[in-house]
Amino acid sequence: MIEFDYLISNLPREKNHFKHSVLKVKVDENGKMKFHGGILSIDNQPIVVVSFQNNRDGYRNINQQAKLLGKVMQSLQTKYGFTNFRALGHSNGGLIWTLAIEKYINISKMHLDCLMTIATPYNMQGSKMLSELVHNRNKIPYNTTIYSIAGAKNYSTDGLVKVDSVYSGKYIYQSQVRYFTETTLTGENTNHSDLPENRQVIGIVSNYLFNNLAETKTFY
């Protein structure tokens, strides 16, 4: 749950110094949700952070987390009535979001404006997962934007995930969505676990997930 705290606290304030509200949702293995924080009624771009008690690797666990994420989204839509959202996933979070969008989130009721993934190992969890994501890619709405960020501590890996594994995301998104962008970061704080606190990443998140005043919920 603390993974994005630094990133959120270092997002630039709006011109009127408005600070976005933050709601944290923690989901246990049975799907029970605990909520911390809240969403202000005047906030058109609140931040919702979703974390899972079962955050283990592996195809089965990641698929279960995606299924639970679908239930979280349904619950939040019922409670807050939002119709648009943007999402950010670090590492397996990008896999979870992609699986959830393809299988467990009713995109016909919620418009996915943008998905940003950071150091997501599209081809590290085994070819079965990548094959499934590619097979169901037509479920990802065309009128969305995808940003894929890779860390390259030594030009080929971020110390855990190979850049080529991150680049495999193109087989899912390229030609399926209107805009697909890959970005590779080198230099300081490009280790896998450091990327959410990387100043370049924070700048990219600020520019592309909070770049207008549309009524859009942002999820991490």
Secondary structure as a PSIPRED ss2 file (coil, helix, strand):
# PSIPRED VFORMAT (PSIPRED V4.0)

   1 M C   1.000  0.000  0.000
   2 I C   1.000  0.000  0.000
   3 E C   1.000  0.000  0.000
   4 F C   1.000  0.000  0.000
   5 D H   0.000  1.000  0.000
   6 Y H   0.000  1.000  0.000
   7 L H   0.000  1.000  0.000
   8 I H   0.000  1.000  0.000
   9 S H   0.000  1.000  0.000
  10 N C   1.000  0.000  0.000
  11 L C   1.000  0.000  0.000
  12 P C   1.000  0.000  0.000
  13 R C   1.000  0.000  0.000
  14 E C   1.000  0.000  0.000
  15 K C   1.000  0.000  0.000
  16 N C   1.000  0.000  0.000
  17 H C   1.000  0.000  0.000
  18 F C   1.000  0.000  0.000
  19 K C   1.000  0.000  0.000
  20 H C   1.000  0.000  0.000
  21 S C   1.000  0.000  0.000
  22 V E   0.000  0.000  1.000
  23 L E   0.000  0.000  1.000
  24 K E   0.000  0.000  1.000
  25 V E   0.000  0.000  1.000
  26 K E   0.000  0.000  1.000
  27 V E   0.000  0.000  1.000
  28 D C   1.000  0.000  0.000
  29 E C   1.000  0.000  0.000
  30 N C   1.000  0.000  0.000
  31 G C   1.000  0.000  0.000
  32 K C   1.000  0.000  0.000
  33 M E   0.000  0.000  1.000
  34 K E   0.000  0.000  1.000
  35 F E   0.000  0.000  1.000
  36 H E   0.000  0.000  1.000
  37 G E   0.000  0.000  1.000
  38 G C   1.000  0.000  0.000
  39 I C   1.000  0.000  0.000
  40 L C   1.000  0.000  0.000
  41 S C   1.000  0.000  0.000
  42 I C   1.000  0.000  0.000
  43 D C   1.000  0.000  0.000
  44 N C   1.000  0.000  0.000
  45 Q C   1.000  0.000  0.000
  46 P C   1.000  0.000  0.000
  47 I E   0.000  0.000  1.000
  48 V E   0.000  0.000  1.000
  49 V E   0.000  0.000  1.000
  50 V E   0.000  0.000  1.000
  51 S E   0.000  0.000  1.000
  52 F E   0.000  0.000  1.000
  53 Q C   1.000  0.000  0.000
  54 N C   1.000  0.000  0.000
  55 N C   1.000  0.000  0.000
  56 R C   1.000  0.000  0.000
  57 D C   1.000  0.000  0.000
  58 G C   1.000  0.000  0.000
  59 Y H   0.000  1.000  0.000
  60 R H   0.000  1.000  0.000
  61 N H   0.000  1.000  0.000
  62 I H   0.000  1.000  0.000
  63 N H   0.000  1.000  0.000
  64 Q H   0.000  1.000  0.000
  65 Q H   0.000  1.000  0.000
  66 A H   0.000  1.000  0.000
  67 K H   0.000  1.000  0.000
  68 L H   0.000  1.000  0.000
  69 L H   0.000  1.000  0.000
  70 G H   0.000  1.000  0.000
  71 K H   0.000  1.000  0.000
  72 V H   0.000  1.000  0.000
  73 M H   0.000  1.000  0.000
  74 Q H   0.000  1.000  0.000
  75 S H   0.000  1.000  0.000
  76 L H   0.000  1.000  0.000
  77 Q H   0.000  1.000  0.000
  78 T H   0.000  1.000  0.000
  79 K H   0.000  1.000  0.000
  80 Y H   0.000  1.000  0.000
  81 G C   1.000  0.000  0.000
  82 F C   1.000  0.000  0.000
  83 T C   1.000  0.000  0.000
  84 N E   0.000  0.000  1.000
  85 F E   0.000  0.000  1.000
  86 R E   0.000  0.000  1.000
  87 A E   0.000  0.000  1.000
  88 L E   0.000  0.000  1.000
  89 G E   0.000  0.000  1.000
  90 H E   0.000  0.000  1.000
  91 S C   1.000  0.000  0.000
  92 N H   0.000  1.000  0.000
  93 G H   0.000  1.000  0.000
  94 G H   0.000  1.000  0.000
  95 L H   0.000  1.000  0.000
  96 I H   0.000  1.000  0.000
  97 W H   0.000  1.000  0.000
  98 T H   0.000  1.000  0.000
  99 L H   0.000  1.000  0.000
 100 A H   0.000  1.000  0.000
 101 I H   0.000  1.000  0.000
 102 E H   0.000  1.000  0.000
 103 K H   0.000  1.000  0.000
 104 Y C   1.000  0.000  0.000
 105 I C   1.000  0.000  0.000
 106 N C   1.000  0.000  0.000
 107 I C   1.000  0.000  0.000
 108 S C   1.000  0.000  0.000
 109 K C   1.000  0.000  0.000
 110 M C   1.000  0.000  0.000
 111 H E   0.000  0.000  1.000
 112 L E   0.000  0.000  1.000
 113 D E   0.000  0.000  1.000
 114 C E   0.000  0.000  1.000
 115 L E   0.000  0.000  1.000
 116 M E   0.000  0.000  1.000
 117 T E   0.000  0.000  1.000
 118 I E   0.000  0.000  1.000
 119 A C   1.000  0.000  0.000
 120 T C   1.000  0.000  0.000
 121 P C   1.000  0.000  0.000
 122 Y C   1.000  0.000  0.000
 123 N C   1.000  0.000  0.000
 124 M C   1.000  0.000  0.000
 125 Q C   1.000  0.000  0.000
 126 G C   1.000  0.000  0.000
 127 S H   0.000  1.000  0.000
 128 K H   0.000  1.000  0.000
 129 M H   0.000  1.000  0.000
 130 L H   0.000  1.000  0.000
 131 S H   0.000  1.000  0.000
 132 E H   0.000  1.000  0.000
 133 L H   0.000  1.000  0.000
 134 V H   0.000  1.000  0.000
 135 H H   0.000  1.000  0.000
 136 N C   1.000  0.000  0.000
 137 R H   0.000  1.000  0.000
 138 N H   0.000  1.000  0.000
 139 K H   0.000  1.000  0.000
 140 I C   1.000  0.000  0.000
 141 P C   1.000  0.000  0.000
 142 Y C   1.000  0.000  0.000
 143 N C   1.000  0.000  0.000
 144 T C   1.000  0.000  0.000
 145 T E   0.000  0.000  1.000
 146 I E   0.000  0.000  1.000
 147 Y E   0.000  0.000  1.000
 148 S E   0.000  0.000  1.000
 149 I E   0.000  0.000  1.000
 150 A E   0.000  0.000  1.000
 151 G E   0.000  0.000  1.000
 152 A C   1.000  0.000  0.000
 153 K C   1.000  0.000  0.000
 154 N C   1.000  0.000  0.000
 155 Y C   1.000  0.000  0.000
 156 S C   1.000  0.000  0.000
 157 T E   0.000  0.000  1.000
 158 D C   1.000  0.000  0.000
 159 G C   1.000  0.000  0.000
 160 L C   1.000  0.000  0.000
 161 V C   1.000  0.000  0.000
 162 K E   0.000  0.000  1.000
 163 V H   0.000  1.000  0.000
 164 D H   0.000  1.000  0.000
 165 S H   0.000  1.000  0.000
 166 V H   0.000  1.000  0.000
 167 Y H   0.000  1.000  0.000
 168 S C   1.000  0.000  0.000
 169 G C   1.000  0.000  0.000
 170 K H   0.000  1.000  0.000
 171 Y H   0.000  1.000  0.000
 172 I H   0.000  1.000  0.000
 173 Y H   0.000  1.000  0.000
 174 Q C   1.000  0.000  0.000
 175 S C   1.000  0.000  0.000
 176 Q C   1.000  0.000  0.000
 177 V C   1.000  0.000  0.000
 178 R C   1.000  0.000  0.000
 179 Y E   0.000  0.000  1.000
 180 F E   0.000  0.000  1.000
 181 T E   0.000  0.000  1.000
 182 E E   0.000  0.000  1.000
 183 T E   0.000  0.000  1.000
 184 T E   0.000  0.000  1.000
 185 L E   0.000  0.000  1.000
 186 T C   1.000  0.000  0.000
 187 G C   1.000  0.000  0.000
 188 E C   1.000  0.000  0.000
 189 N C   1.000  0.000  0.000
 190 T C   1.000  0.000  0.000
 191 N C   1.000  0.000  0.000
 192 H H   0.000  1.000  0.000
 193 S H   0.000  1.000  0.000
 194 D H   0.000  1.000  0.000
 195 L H   0.000  1.000  0.000
 196 P H   0.000  1.000  0.000
 197 E H   0.000  1.000  0.000
 198 N C   1.000  0.000  0.000
 199 R H   0.000  1.000  0.000
 200 Q H   0.000  1.000  0.000
 201 V H   0.000  1.000  0.000
 202 I H   0.000  1.000  0.000
 203 G H   0.000  1.000  0.000
 204 I H   0.000  1.000  0.000
 205 V H   0.000  1.000  0.000
 206 S H   0.000  1.000  0.000
 207 N H   0.000  1.000  0.000
 208 Y H   0.000  1.000  0.000
 209 L H   0.000  1.000  0.000
 210 F C   1.000  0.000  0.000
 211 N C   1.000  0.000  0.000
 212 N C   1.000  0.000  0.000
 213 L C   1.000  0.000  0.000
 214 A C   1.000  0.000  0.000
 215 E C   1.000  0.000  0.000
 216 T C   1.000  0.000  0.000
 217 K E   0.000  0.000  1.000
 218 T E   0.000  0.000  1.000
 219 F E   0.000  0.000  1.000
 220 Y C   1.000  0.000  0.000
